[in-house]
Amino acid sequence: MNANTPTLEVRNLKTHFHTKAGVVKAVDDVSFTVGRGEVLGLVGESGSGKTVTGFSVMGLVDPPGRIVDGSILFNGSDLAKLPDSQWRHIRGSKIAMIFQDPMMTLNPVLRIDTQMVEAIRAHDKNVNREEAHRRCVESLGQVGIPSPEERLKAYPHQFSGGMRQRVAIAIALLNKPDLIIADEPTTALDVTIQAQILYEAQKLARETGTALIWITHDLTVVAGLADRICVMYAGRIVEEGKVEEVLDQPMHPYTRGLIGSVPSRNKRGTALYQIPGMTPSLIRLPKGCAFRDRCQRAQEECAAEAPAISYPAPGRAIRCIYPYVGDSR
Amino acid sequence: MTVFLIRRFSQSLAVLLVMSLLVFVGVYAIGDPVELLVSAEADQFERARVIADLGLDKPLWEQYGYFLLQSFKGDLGTSFVFNQPALLLILERMPATLEIAFAAVILSIVIGIPLGMIAGLRPHAWYSRTIMSVSILGFSLPTFWVGLMMIMVFAVILGWLPASGRGDTVDLFGVPVSFLTWDGLTHLLLPAVNLALFKVSLVIRLTRAGMRENMLMDYVKFAYAKGLSHARVIFVHVLKNILVPVVTVVGLELGNVIAFAVVTESIFAWPGMGKLLIDSIYRLDRPIVVAYLLITVVMFIVINFIVDVLYSVLDPRVRLESKS
């Protein structure tokens, strides 16, 4: 691979769940790239397919779901074509993942050192005990856990939620991955811990060149963290661009609705904006634009077929026939 | 830990006391053993002598008081029928019962846990459905019927295995055991399998339920996300979580099997405690019944204690709670 190859390039990814009730298109034709040291924010509400996108890149989609089409180019080679046995060697070593609920991600009956050392030894059998131990201590120190030597001997229930999430992050960092997928890692934490973890994450991306995909429903989190964002709705990316551009000048009506519903100081005293309606069921998605029933600008053409991707500006992409163009908020 | 032990011990004593009183009164209410012990031709004097010998002429509360006093000295009374100490009679029969009980429990673990894991991992595969269907049979077929059928098939029709008795025994640390001789082992097999059938089904179902529940947990996904192999995730991460409920149930079942292997012991003429208990109930041999149930209670207390200790080994969260 040469220096310009992005760390991850997802092209036309489709992950579908074949259930008895029908095919759930959880991820439907999703494309994005993340470069070295870049932070990509993947934003959407519950059920928009952002988590399944993350699991697809990890190769951890549970049956009945599977990747039906598209490619996942990681450092130039396509993961979607790899057999699971080879994908396993990339998981946890080259691509790591952090989960939403730190109370649930660590195994309650195994000590921290067991859970850390196995992550090292799963990828390199030759690492001896002292070396593995040293790397665990180093990694715990890196995420700001005090007296890591002692804490290694502890069990997960002896840590607070924030500390457990740090341990999970430390495990993700153990093998110095090229890409970390963080699935709402700060949602379950209180605000001060959240800020610390965001700071650490940003520092990590800057200093080590690790690419980050930060999955969240919280626009304020990505505003301060991400370089670029992708807004997902009903399994598709509806808007993509640099974080300042998208937040300052949202073009897709859905993005605009999301931004409008974030509380802020200058909206004090007025009722918060809500996007009318609710997310459609992914089983029977209507033809055309999935958002049109909730969209103020929807016209007849929106029902005809799903809007194609258009590129209104360099680095910007949207899926909308009647985007907001040229006018500011 | 010390507080825990003391509390446990005093609770156990109270349970023993209540238990002994209940059984004492209960057996007294059922009938008069004298009718069974004294021959019909005996005259009035002989009758009175036997009653006085057994201490049955005194009021019940006095009999109970005497029993309590003696039991603190380790004497749980003398059998009306055998005229030997009840405790001794029971302890003599105990090794035989312990042997099939442990054999049955080991079988249920060795067969039940792997089958349960398979059924839990692939719940929709044909072999998992087969395992589950057979386990329903194991649950619902009555033990005595299965025992008789096993004798029919393996002893009578095929003639592979003996139908009754213990076979040759050898002494292991002064205790006679069957499983170390070939003859003893063949005698042990049928009753042990018969006794294990229900437990195997139970362990299969518990393991399967635990497996299905745990495989959906985030920690499993996270373990896979670390790049661990299936074997490591299932045999280290999931198995250790599943074992907690399995250990509880197997522990309680072990007590159950030891105390109430009556049916299997009767069918296979296995010379264990269960058979002694049944015979003693028929003969209203109160000292043996009382002593037997007291021993059973003690055994349950000990097993529960071991299970509690095992818990803390398996689940670190339990360890802390007992400390605070």
Interface residues (C-beta under 8 A of the other chain):
Chain A: M58 L60 R88 H89 I90 R91 G92 S93 A96 M97 F99 D101 M104 T105 L106 N107 P108 V109 L110 R111 E118 A119 A122 H123 Y155 H157 Q158 A168 I171
Chain B: M217 D218 Y219 K221 F222 A223 Y224 A225 K226 G227 L228 S229 R232 V236 H237 K240 N241 L314 D315 P316 R317 L320
